[in-house]
Amino acid sequence: MCKSGNTRASCLDLIKIVSLEELPLKLSVIQYLKKITSSETFWRTPRRSDWSVQLQTPERSTYGFAGLKNLGCICYMNSILQQLYMIPPFRKAMLEVEDRQAEQEKPEDNVLYQIKCIFGGLMEIEKQ
């Protein structure tokens, strides 16, 4: 979310301001952050090491791209997904297509939903 030094500083300033506000505002911000960071569909893992930020290095790779984490058993699938992601018309179509099965399937069983999460994550991911 905060990819540059300026946005990080602004975010920290906002957190400082919110911390001085009334308790209900603080609680609603905390609940929102917990919700987006603990969601099963959130694209980062819950491990603390995956959330570490090194402010000394650029957030984005020098080429502007990032990859998927290899879990040791899905490298071929990762390779195909990354190649498909690099085709702009395909990526756009996948992100915009209406999912008619969304109401009938659980998100973890819905392949289209999962691909949309991966592609959306690749758009926002820093570096891997």
Order of alpha helices (4+ residues) and beta strands (2+ residues): alpha-alpha-alpha-alpha-alpha
